[in-house]
Amino acid sequence: MPVSTSSSVADKRLAKLASMGEPRLYAKNEILINEGEVSGSLFLLTSGQLKVFTRPDIAPILLIGQCF
């Protein structure tokens, strides 16, 4: 379930994380990571939306500032 991080402290921390990252663009329907895979990356969504599939019957949509 997505968790909102809309407080000013959280906003400042997210901005700091974003400044340390490497911006990337992804195509519509591109898979970033598969469930169960180990990743050495942290994905921080700064624009657009992201669908997360954990089971065939569930597809939550994450918006800017939300995490799971």
mmCIF file of the N, C-alpha and C atoms, coordinates in Angstrom:
data_MODEL
# 
_entry.id   MODEL 
# 
loop_
_atom_site.group_PDB 
_atom_site.id 
_atom_site.type_symbol 
_atom_site.label_atom_id 
_atom_site.label_alt_id 
_atom_site.label_comp_id 
_atom_site.label_asym_id 
_atom_site.label_entity_id 
_atom_site.label_seq_id 
_atom_site.pdbx_PDB_ins_code 
_atom_site.Cartn_x 
_atom_site.Cartn_y 
_atom_site.Cartn_z 
_atom_site.occupancy 
_atom_site.B_iso_or_equiv 
_atom_site.pdbx_formal_charge 
_atom_site.auth_seq_id 
_atom_site.auth_comp_id 
_atom_site.auth_asym_id 
_atom_site.auth_atom_id 
_atom_site.pdbx_PDB_model_num 
ATOM 1   N N  . MET A 1 1  ? 0.830  -1.178  0.000   1.00 0.00 ? 1  MET A N  1 
ATOM 2   C CA . MET A 1 1  ? 0.000  0.000   0.000   1.00 0.00 ? 1  MET A CA 1 
ATOM 3   C C  . MET A 1 1  ? 0.877  1.244   0.000   1.00 0.00 ? 1  MET A C  1 
ATOM 4   N N  . PRO A 1 2  ? 0.646  2.213   -0.895  1.00 0.00 ? 2  PRO A N  1 
ATOM 5   C CA . PRO A 1 2  ? 1.451  3.431   -0.945  1.00 0.00 ? 2  PRO A CA 1 
ATOM 6   C C  . PRO A 1 2  ? 1.365  4.225   0.356   1.00 0.00 ? 2  PRO A C  1 
ATOM 7   N N  . VAL A 1 3  ? 2.477  4.848   0.723   1.00 0.00 ? 3  VAL A N  1 
ATOM 8   C CA . VAL A 1 3  ? 2.550  5.660   1.925   1.00 0.00 ? 3  VAL A CA 1 
ATOM 9   C C  . VAL A 1 3  ? 2.867  7.076   1.512   1.00 0.00 ? 3  VAL A C  1 
ATOM 10  N N  . SER A 1 4  ? 2.088  8.044   1.982   1.00 0.00 ? 4  SER A N  1 
ATOM 11  C CA . SER A 1 4  ? 2.323  9.444   1.644   1.00 0.00 ? 4  SER A CA 1 
ATOM 12  C C  . SER A 1 4  ? 3.501  9.987   2.444   1.00 0.00 ? 4  SER A C  1 
ATOM 13  N N  . THR A 1 5  ? 4.324  10.809  1.817   1.00 0.00 ? 5  THR A N  1 
ATOM 14  C CA . THR A 1 5  ? 5.462  11.445  2.481   1.00 0.00 ? 5  THR A CA 1 
ATOM 15  C C  . THR A 1 5  ? 5.394  12.946  2.246   1.00 0.00 ? 5  THR A C  1 
ATOM 16  N N  . SER A 1 6  ? 4.251  13.566  2.546   1.00 0.00 ? 6  SER A N  1 
ATOM 17  C CA . SER A 1 6  ? 4.026  14.948  2.163   1.00 0.00 ? 6  SER A CA 1 
ATOM 18  C C  . SER A 1 6  ? 4.462  15.984  3.194   1.00 0.00 ? 6  SER A C  1 
ATOM 19  N N  . SER A 1 7  ? 5.104  15.607  4.313   1.00 0.00 ? 7  SER A N  1 
ATOM 20  C CA . SER A 1 7  ? 5.547  16.597  5.283   1.00 0.00 ? 7  SER A CA 1 
ATOM 21  C C  . SER A 1 7  ? 6.748  17.364  4.745   1.00 0.00 ? 7  SER A C  1 
ATOM 22  N N  . SER A 1 8  ? 6.972  18.566  5.285   1.00 0.00 ? 8  SER A N  1 
ATOM 23  C CA . SER A 1 8  ? 8.083  19.387  4.794   1.00 0.00 ? 8  SER A CA 1 
ATOM 24  C C  . SER A 1 8  ? 9.432  18.735  5.075   1.00 0.00 ? 8  SER A C  1 
ATOM 25  N N  . VAL A 1 9  ? 9.558  18.030  6.199   1.00 0.00 ? 9  VAL A N  1 
ATOM 26  C CA . VAL A 1 9  ? 10.809 17.321  6.503   1.00 0.00 ? 9  VAL A CA 1 
ATOM 27  C C  . VAL A 1 9  ? 11.037 16.229  5.468   1.00 0.00 ? 9  VAL A C  1 
ATOM 28  N N  . ALA A 1 10 ? 9.997  15.461  5.173   1.00 0.00 ? 10 ALA A N  1 
ATOM 29  C CA . ALA A 1 10 ? 10.112 14.398  4.165   1.00 0.00 ? 10 ALA A CA 1 
ATOM 30  C C  . ALA A 1 10 ? 10.425 15.004  2.803   1.00 0.00 ? 10 ALA A C  1 
ATOM 31  N N  . ASP A 1 11 ? 9.801  16.142  2.461   1.00 0.00 ? 11 ASP A N  1 
ATOM 32  C CA . ASP A 1 11 ? 10.077 16.799  1.180   1.00 0.00 ? 11 ASP A CA 1 
ATOM 33  C C  . ASP A 1 11 ? 11.544 17.182  1.063   1.00 0.00 ? 11 ASP A C  1 
ATOM 34  N N  . LYS A 1 12 ? 12.119 17.703  2.130   1.00 0.00 ? 12 LYS A N  1 
ATOM 35  C CA . LYS A 1 12 ? 13.540 18.092  2.117   1.00 0.00 ? 12 LYS A CA 1 
ATOM 36  C C  . LYS A 1 12 ? 14.442 16.869  1.960   1.00 0.00 ? 12 LYS A C  1 
ATOM 37  N N  . ARG A 1 13 ? 14.084 15.796  2.631   1.00 0.00 ? 13 ARG A N  1 
ATOM 38  C CA . ARG A 1 13 ? 14.887 14.567  2.532   1.00 0.00 ? 13 ARG A CA 1 
ATOM 39  C C  . ARG A 1 13 ? 14.787 13.963  1.133   1.00 0.00 ? 13 ARG A C  1 
ATOM 40  N N  . LEU A 1 14 ? 13.589 13.976  0.558   1.00 0.00 ? 14 LEU A N  1 
ATOM 41  C CA . LEU A 1 14 ? 13.422 13.463  -0.806  1.00 0.00 ? 14 LEU A CA 1 
ATOM 42  C C  . LEU A 1 14 ? 14.191 14.323  -1.801  1.00 0.00 ? 14 LEU A C  1 
ATOM 43  N N  . ALA A 1 15 ? 14.185 15.635  -1.606  1.00 0.00 ? 15 ALA A N  1 
ATOM 44  C CA . ALA A 1 15 ? 14.931 16.532  -2.493  1.00 0.00 ? 15 ALA A CA 1 
ATOM 45  C C  . ALA A 1 15 ? 16.430 16.239  -2.405  1.00 0.00 ? 15 ALA A C  1 
ATOM 46  N N  . LYS A 1 16 ? 16.925 15.972  -1.195  1.00 0.00 ? 16 LYS A N  1 
ATOM 47  C CA . LYS A 1 16 ? 18.347 15.635  -1.035  1.00 0.00 ? 16 LYS A CA 1 
ATOM 48  C C  . LYS A 1 16 ? 18.670 14.318  -1.739  1.00 0.00 ? 16 LYS A C  1 
ATOM 49  N N  . LEU A 1 17 ? 17.816 13.320  -1.558  1.00 0.00 ? 17 LEU A N  1 
ATOM 50  C CA . LEU A 1 17 ? 18.015 12.044  -2.260  1.00 0.00 ? 17 LEU A CA 1 
ATOM 51  C C  . LEU A 1 17 ? 18.024 12.254  -3.769  1.00 0.00 ? 17 LEU A C  1 
ATOM 52  N N  . ALA A 1 18 ? 17.070 13.027  -4.271  1.00 0.00 ? 18 ALA A N  1 
ATOM 53  C CA . ALA A 1 18 ? 16.977 13.280  -5.712  1.00 0.00 ? 18 ALA A CA 1 
ATOM 54  C C  . ALA A 1 18 ? 18.239 13.962  -6.226  1.00 0.00 ? 18 ALA A C  1 
ATOM 55  N N  . SER A 1 19 ? 18.813 14.872  -5.437  1.00 0.00 ? 19 SER A N  1 
ATOM 56  C CA . SER A 1 19 ? 20.010 15.591  -5.885  1.00 0.00 ? 19 SER A CA 1 
ATOM 57  C C  . SER A 1 19 ? 21.230 14.675  -5.961  1.00 0.00 ? 19 SER A C  1 
ATOM 58  N N  . MET A 1 20 ? 21.220 13.568  -5.231  1.00 0.00 ? 20 MET A N  1 
ATOM 59  C CA . MET A 1 20 ? 22.345 12.635  -5.245  1.00 0.00 ? 20 MET A CA 1 
ATOM 60  C C  . MET A 1 20 ? 22.198 11.572  -6.329  1.00 0.00 ? 20 MET A C  1 
ATOM 61  N N  . GLY A 1 21 ? 21.022 11.501  -6.921  1.00 0.00 ? 21 GLY A N  1 
ATOM 62  C CA . GLY A 1 21 ? 20.753 10.448  -7.897  1.00 0.00 ? 21 GLY A CA 1 
ATOM 63  C C  . GLY A 1 21 ? 21.111 10.821  -9.312  1.00 0.00 ? 21 GLY A C  1 
ATOM 64  N N  . GLU A 1 22 ? 20.847 9.886   -10.172 1.00 0.00 ? 22 GLU A N  1 
ATOM 65  C CA . GLU A 1 22 ? 21.090 10.031  -11.603 1.00 0.00 ? 22 GLU A CA 1 
ATOM 66  C C  . GLU A 1 22 ? 19.739 9.973   -12.323 1.00 0.00 ? 22 GLU A C  1 
ATOM 67  N N  . PRO A 1 23 ? 19.288 11.105  -12.889 1.00 0.00 ? 23 PRO A N  1 
ATOM 68  C CA . PRO A 1 23 ? 17.978 11.106  -13.562 1.00 0.00 ? 23 PRO A CA 1 
ATOM 69  C C  . PRO A 1 23 ? 17.954 10.131  -14.738 1.00 0.00 ? 23 PRO A C  1 
ATOM 70  N N  . ARG A 1 24 ? 16.865 9.404   -14.854 1.00 0.00 ? 24 ARG A N  1 
ATOM 71  C CA . ARG A 1 24 ? 16.676 8.468   -15.964 1.00 0.00 ? 24 ARG A CA 1 
ATOM 72  C C  . ARG A 1 24 ? 15.250 8.580   -16.470 1.00 0.00 ? 24 ARG A C  1 
ATOM 73  N N  . LEU A 1 25 ? 15.091 8.352   -17.744 1.00 0.00 ? 25 LEU A N  1 
ATOM 74  C CA . LEU A 1 25 ? 13.769 8.322   -18.361 1.00 0.00 ? 25 LEU A CA 1 
ATOM 75  C C  . LEU A 1 25 ? 13.471 6.885   -18.767 1.00 0.00 ? 25 LEU A C  1 
ATOM 76  N N  . TYR A 1 26 ? 12.232 6.469   -18.552 1.00 0.00 ? 26 TYR A N  1 
ATOM 77  C CA . TYR A 1 26 ? 11.820 5.124   -18.907 1.00 0.00 ? 26 TYR A CA 1 
ATOM 78  C C  . TYR A 1 26 ? 10.628 5.196   -19.854 1.00 0.00 ? 26 TYR A C  1 
ATOM 79  N N  . ALA A 1 27 ? 10.562 4.267   -20.758 1.00 0.00 ? 27 ALA A N  1 
ATOM 80  C CA . ALA A 1 27 ? 9.459  4.205   -21.718 1.00 0.00 ? 27 ALA A CA 1 
ATOM 81  C C  . ALA A 1 27 ? 8.199  3.673   -21.040 1.00 0.00 ? 27 ALA A C  1 
ATOM 82  N N  . LYS A 1 28 ? 7.057  4.024   -21.599 1.00 0.00 ? 28 LYS A N  1 
ATOM 83  C CA . LYS A 1 28 ? 5.790  3.507   -21.104 1.00 0.00 ? 28 LYS A CA 1 
ATOM 84  C C  . LYS A 1 28 ? 5.829  1.977   -21.149 1.00 0.00 ? 28 LYS A C  1 
ATOM 85  N N  . ASN A 1 29 ? 5.372  1.349   -20.088 1.00 0.00 ? 29 ASN A N  1 
ATOM 86  C CA . ASN A 1 29 ? 5.306  -0.115  -19.937 1.00 0.00 ? 29 ASN A CA 1 
ATOM 87  C C  . ASN A 1 29 ? 6.677  -0.786  -19.788 1.00 0.00 ? 29 ASN A C  1 
ATOM 88  N N  . GLU A 1 30 ? 7.726  -0.015  -19.601 1.00 0.00 ? 30 GLU A N  1 
ATOM 89  C CA . GLU A 1 30 ? 9.049  -0.599  -19.388 1.00 0.00 ? 30 GLU A CA 1 
ATOM 90  C C  . GLU A 1 30 ? 9.130  -1.185  -17.977 1.00 0.00 ? 30 GLU A C  1 
ATOM 91  N N  . ILE A 1 31 ? 9.711  -2.353  -17.832 1.00 0.00 ? 31 ILE A N  1 
ATOM 92  C CA . ILE A 1 31 ? 9.864  -3.010  -16.536 1.00 0.00 ? 31 ILE A CA 1 
ATOM 93  C C  . ILE A 1 31 ? 11.167 -2.538  -15.902 1.00 0.00 ? 31 ILE A C  1 
ATOM 94  N N  . LEU A 1 32 ? 11.077 -2.008  -14.685 1.00 0.00 ? 32 LEU A N  1 
ATOM 95  C CA . LEU A 1 32 ? 12.257 -1.513  -13.984 1.00 0.00 ? 32 LEU A CA 1 
ATOM 96  C C  . LEU A 1 32 ? 12.926 -2.613  -13.171 1.00 0.00 ? 32 LEU A C  1 
ATOM 97  N N  . ILE A 1 33 ? 12.113 -3.437  -12.533 1.00 0.00 ? 33 ILE A N  1 
ATOM 98  C CA . ILE A 1 33 ? 12.623 -4.537  -11.718 1.00 0.00 ? 33 ILE A CA 1 
ATOM 99  C C  . ILE A 1 33 ? 11.507 -5.564  -11.562 1.00 0.00 ? 33 ILE A C  1 
ATOM 100 N N  . ASN A 1 34 ? 11.868 -6.797  -11.479 1.00 0.00 ? 34 ASN A N  1 
ATOM 101 C CA . ASN A 1 34 ? 10.891 -7.867  -11.280 1.00 0.00 ? 34 ASN A CA 1 
ATOM 102 C C  . ASN A 1 34 ? 10.824 -8.247  -9.808  1.00 0.00 ? 34 ASN A C  1 
ATOM 103 N N  . GLU A 1 35 ? 9.628  -8.609  -9.354  1.00 0.00 ? 35 GLU A N  1 
ATOM 104 C CA . GLU A 1 35 ? 9.429  -9.019  -7.977  1.00 0.00 ? 35 GLU A CA 1 
ATOM 105 C C  . GLU A 1 35 ? 10.382 -10.166 -7.647  1.00 0.00 ? 35 GLU A C  1 
ATOM 106 N N  . GLY A 1 36 ? 11.057 -10.034 -6.506  1.00 0.00 ? 36 GLY A N  1 
ATOM 107 C CA . GLY A 1 36 ? 11.984 -11.068 -6.061  1.00 0.00 ? 36 GLY A CA 1 
ATOM 108 C C  . GLY A 1 36 ? 13.427 -10.804 -6.458  1.00 0.00 ? 36 GLY A C  1 
ATOM 109 N N  . GLU A 1 37 ? 13.653 -9.895  -7.411  1.00 0.00 ? 37 GLU A N  1 
ATOM 110 C CA . GLU A 1 37 ? 15.020 -9.564  -7.814  1.00 0.00 ? 37 GLU A CA 1 
ATOM 111 C C  . GLU A 1 37 ? 15.676 -8.661  -6.764  1.00 0.00 ? 37 GLU A C  1 
ATOM 112 N N  . VAL A 1 38 ? 16.980 -8.799  -6.612  1.00 0.00 ? 38 VAL A N  1 
ATOM 113 C CA . VAL A 1 38 ? 17.751 -7.921  -5.747  1.00 0.00 ? 38 VAL A CA 1 
ATOM 114 C C  . VAL A 1 38 ? 18.240 -6.762  -6.603  1.00 0.00 ? 38 VAL A C  1 
ATOM 115 N N  . SER A 1 39 ? 18.083 -5.540  -6.089  1.00 0.00 ? 39 SER A N  1 
ATOM 116 C CA . SER A 1 39 ? 18.509 -4.364  -6.843  1.00 0.00 ? 39 SER A CA 1 
ATOM 117 C C  . SER A 1 39 ? 19.514 -3.560  -6.038  1.00 0.00 ? 39 SER A C  1 
ATOM 118 N N  . GLY A 1 40 ? 20.477 -2.995  -6.712  1.00 0.00 ? 40 GLY A N  1 
ATOM 119 C CA . GLY A 1 40 ? 21.426 -2.088  -6.083  1.00 0.00 ? 40 GLY A CA 1 
ATOM 120 C C  . GLY A 1 40 ? 21.003 -0.647  -6.277  1.00 0.00 ? 40 GLY A C  1 
ATOM 121 N N  . SER A 1 41 ? 19.756 -0.437  -6.685  1.00 0.00 ? 41 SER A N  1 
ATOM 122 C CA . SER A 1 41 ? 19.259 0.903   -6.990  1.00 0.00 ? 41 SER A CA 1 
ATOM 123 C C  . SER A 1 41 ? 18.098 1.293   -6.087  1.00 0.00 ? 41 SER A C  1 
ATOM 124 N N  . LEU A 1 42 ? 17.946 2.591   -5.942  1.00 0.00 ? 42 LEU A N  1 
ATOM 125 C CA . LEU A 1 42 ? 16.779 3.179   -5.292  1.00 0.00 ? 42 LEU A CA 1 
ATOM 126 C C  . LEU A 1 42 ? 16.082 3.995   -6.359  1.00 0.00 ? 42 LEU A C  1 
ATOM 127 N N  . PHE A 1 43 ? 14.819 3.722   -6.603  1.00 0.00 ? 43 PHE A N  1 
ATOM 128 C CA . PHE A 1 43 ? 14.055 4.452   -7.605  1.00 0.00 ? 43 PHE A CA 1 
ATOM 129 C C  . PHE A 1 43 ? 13.237 5.520   -6.907  1.00 0.00 ? 43 PHE A C  1 
ATOM 130 N N  . LEU A 1 44 ? 13.419 6.767   -7.301  1.00 0.00 ? 44 LEU A N  1 
ATOM 131 C CA . LEU A 1 44 ? 12.680 7.900   -6.743  1.00 0.00 ? 44 LEU A CA 1 
ATOM 132 C C  . LEU A 1 44 ? 11.913 8.540   -7.887  1.00 0.00 ? 44 LEU A C  1 
ATOM 133 N N  . LEU A 1 45 ? 10.606 8.422   -7.863  1.00 0.00 ? 45 LEU A N  1 
ATOM 134 C CA . LEU A 1 45 ? 9.754  8.924   -8.926  1.00 0.00 ? 45 LEU A CA 1 
ATOM 135 C C  . LEU A 1 45 ? 9.582  10.435  -8.759  1.00 0.00 ? 45 LEU A C  1 
ATOM 136 N N  . THR A 1 46 ? 10.031 11.210  -9.752  1.00 0.00 ? 46 THR A N  1 
ATOM 137 C CA . THR A 1 46 ? 9.934  12.667  -9.678  1.00 0.00 ? 46 THR A CA 1 
ATOM 138 C C  . THR A 1 46 ? 8.876  13.230  -10.614 1.00 0.00 ? 46 THR A C  1 
ATOM 139 N N  . SER A 1 47 ? 8.406  12.433  -11.555 1.00 0.00 ? 47 SER A N  1 
ATOM 140 C CA . SER A 1 47 ? 7.303  12.860  -12.422 1.00 0.00 ? 47 SER A CA 1 
ATOM 141 C C  . SER A 1 47 ? 6.646  11.625  -13.023 1.00 0.00 ? 47 SER A C  1 
ATOM 142 N N  . GLY A 1 48 ? 5.405  11.806  -13.445 1.00 0.00 ? 48 GLY A N  1 
ATOM 143 C CA . GLY A 1 48 ? 4.685  10.701  -14.064 1.00 0.00 ? 48 GLY A CA 1 
ATOM 144 C C  . GLY A 1 48 ? 4.087  9.763   -13.041 1.00 0.00 ? 48 GLY A C  1 
ATOM 145 N N  . GLN A 1 49 ? 3.886  8.534   -13.423 1.00 0.00 ? 49 GLN A N  1 
ATOM 146 C CA . GLN A 1 49 ? 3.340  7.519   -12.523 1.00 0.00 ? 49 GLN A CA 1 
ATOM 147 C C  . GLN A 1 49 ? 3.977  6.177   -12.810 1.00 0.00 ? 49 GLN A C  1 
ATOM 148 N N  . LEU A 1 50 ? 3.819  5.269   -11.875 1.00 0.00 ? 50 LEU A N  1 
ATOM 149 C CA . LEU A 1 50 ? 4.446  3.964   -11.944 1.00 0.00 ? 50 LEU A CA 1 
ATOM 150 C C  . LEU A 1 50 ? 3.440  2.918   -11.492 1.00 0.00 ? 50 LEU A C  1 
ATOM 151 N N  . LYS A 1 51 ? 3.276  1.866   -12.255 1.00 0.00 ? 51 LYS A N  1 
ATOM 152 C CA . LYS A 1 51 ? 2.424  0.756   -11.845 1.00 0.00 ? 51 LYS A CA 1 
ATOM 153 C C  . LYS A 1 51 ? 3.293  -0.312  -11.209 1.00 0.00 ? 51 LYS A C  1 
ATOM 154 N N  . VAL A 1 52 ? 2.818  -0.843  -10.091 1.00 0.00 ? 52 VAL A N  1 
ATOM 155 C CA . VAL A 1 52 ? 3.537  -1.898  -9.381  1.00 0.00 ? 52 VAL A CA 1 
ATOM 156 C C  . VAL A 1 52 ? 2.672  -3.153  -9.420  1.00 0.00 ? 52 VAL A C  1 
ATOM 157 N N  . PHE A 1 53 ? 3.217  -4.213  -9.974  1.00 0.00 ? 53 PHE A N  1 
ATOM 158 C CA . PHE A 1 53 ? 2.503  -5.477  -10.061 1.00 0.00 ? 53 PHE A CA 1 
ATOM 159 C C  . PHE A 1 53 ? 3.136  -6.460  -9.093  1.00 0.00 ? 53 PHE A C  1 
ATOM 160 N N  . THR A 1 54 ? 2.330  -6.940  -8.142  1.00 0.00 ? 54 THR A N  1 
ATOM 161 C CA . THR A 1 54 ? 2.835  -7.940  -7.210  1.00 0.00 ? 54 THR A CA 1 
ATOM 162 C C  . THR A 1 54 ? 2.114  -9.268  -7.399  1.00 0.00 ? 54 THR A C  1 
ATOM 163 N N  . ARG A 1 55 ? 0.908  -9.197  -7.930  1.00 0.00 ? 55 ARG A N  1 
ATOM 164 C CA . ARG A 1 55 ? 0.117  -10.380 -8.273  1.00 0.00 ? 55 ARG A CA 1 
ATOM 165 C C  . ARG A 1 55 ? -0.713 -10.013 -9.489  1.00 0.00 ? 55 ARG A C  1 
ATOM 166 N N  . PRO A 1 56 ? -1.157 -10.962 -10.255 1.00 0.00 ? 56 PRO A N  1 
ATOM 167 C CA . PRO A 1 56 ? -1.938 -10.654 -11.458 1.00 0.00 ? 56 PRO A CA 1 
ATOM 168 C C  . PRO A 1 56 ? -3.208 -9.847  -11.196 1.00 0.00 ? 56 PRO A C  1 
ATOM 169 N N  . ASP A 1 57 ? -3.787 -9.950  -9.999  1.00 0.00 ? 57 ASP A N  1 
ATOM 170 C CA . ASP A 1 57 ? -5.046 -9.266  -9.722  1.00 0.00 ? 57 ASP A CA 1 
ATOM 171 C C  . ASP A 1 57 ? -4.887 -7.912  -9.022  1.00 0.00 ? 57 ASP A C  1 
ATOM 172 N N  . ILE A 1 58 ? -3.652 -7.467  -8.766  1.00 0.00 ? 58 ILE A N  1 
ATOM 173 C CA . ILE A 1 58 ? -3.421 -6.192  -8.079  1.00 0.00 ? 58 ILE A CA 1 
ATOM 174 C C  . ILE A 1 58 ? -2.428 -5.358  -8.892  1.00 0.00 ? 58 ILE A C  1 
ATOM 175 N N  . ALA A 1 59 ? -2.757 -4.088  -9.145  1.00 0.00 ? 59 ALA A N  1 
ATOM 176 C CA . ALA A 1 59 ? -1.848 -3.180  -9.860  1.00 0.00 ? 59 ALA A CA 1 
ATOM 177 C C  . ALA A 1 59 ? -1.962 -1.777  -9.279  1.00 0.00 ? 59 ALA A C  1 
ATOM 178 N N  . PRO A 1 60 ? -1.388 -1.529  -8.086  1.00 0.00 ? 60 PRO A N  1 
ATOM 179 C CA . PRO A 1 60 ? -1.460 -0.181  -7.524  1.00 0.00 ? 60 PRO A CA 1 
ATOM 180 C C  . PRO A 1 60 ? -0.665 0.804   -8.375  1.00 0.00 ? 60 PRO A C  1 
ATOM 181 N N  . ILE A 1 61 ? -1.070 2.053   -8.346  1.00 0.00 ? 61 ILE A N  1 
ATOM 182 C CA . ILE A 1 61 ? -0.367 3.110   -9.070  1.00 0.00 ? 61 ILE A CA 1 
ATOM 183 C C  . ILE A 1 61 ? 0.294  4.010   -8.049  1.00 0.00 ? 61 ILE A C  1 
ATOM 184 N N  . LEU A 1 62 ? 1.608  4.195   -8.158  1.00 0.00 ? 62 LEU A N  1 
ATOM 185 C CA . LEU A 1 62 ? 2.333  5.086   -7.269  1.00 0.00 ? 62 LEU A CA 1 
ATOM 186 C C  . LEU A 1 62 ? 2.441  6.449   -7.914  1.00 0.00 ? 62 LEU A C  1 
ATOM 187 N N  . LEU A 1 63 ? 2.234  7.474   -7.121  1.00 0.00 ? 63 LEU A N  1 
ATOM 188 C CA . LEU A 1 63 ? 2.357  8.849   -7.577  1.00 0.00 ? 63 LEU A CA 1 
ATOM 189 C C  . LEU A 1 63 ? 3.591  9.480   -6.955  1.00 0.00 ? 63 LEU A C  1 
ATOM 190 N N  . ILE A 1 64 ? 3.940  10.678  -7.385  1.00 0.00 ? 64 ILE A N  1 
ATOM 191 C CA . ILE A 1 64 ? 5.117  11.376  -6.863  1.00 0.00 ? 64 ILE A CA 1 
ATOM 192 C C  . ILE A 1 64 ? 5.027  11.479  -5.340  1.00 0.00 ? 64 ILE A C  1 
ATOM 193 N N  . GLY A 1 65 ? 6.113  11.144  -4.652  1.00 0.00 ? 65 GLY A N  1 
ATOM 194 C CA . GLY A 1 65 ? 6.177  11.252  -3.206  1.00 0.00 ? 65 GLY A CA 1 
ATOM 195 C C  . GLY A 1 65 ? 5.640  10.048  -2.460  1.00 0.00 ? 65 GLY A C  1 
ATOM 196 N N  . GLN A 1 66 ? 5.246  8.999   -3.137  1.00 0.00 ? 66 GLN A N  1 
ATOM 197 C CA . GLN A 1 66 ? 4.738  7.804   -2.483  1.00 0.00 ? 66 GLN A CA 1 
ATOM 198 C C  . GLN A 1 66 ? 5.754  6.675   -2.593  1.00 0.00 ? 66 GLN A C  1 
ATOM 199 N N  . CYS A 1 67 ? 5.723  5.770   -1.622  1.00 0.00 ? 67 CYS A N  1 
ATOM 200 C CA . CYS A 1 67 ? 6.623  4.622   -1.668  1.00 0.00 ? 67 CYS A CA 1 
ATOM 201 C C  . CYS A 1 67 ? 5.882  3.382   -1.211  1.00 0.00 ? 67 CYS A C  1 
ATOM 202 N N  . PHE A 1 68 ? 6.516  2.231   -1.370  1.00 0.00 ? 68 PHE A N  1 
ATOM 203 C CA . PHE A 1 68 ? 5.898  0.981   -0.945  1.00 0.00 ? 68 PHE A CA 1 
ATOM 204 C C  . PHE A 1 68 ? 6.924  0.106   -0.289  1.00 0.00 ? 68 PHE A C  1 
# 
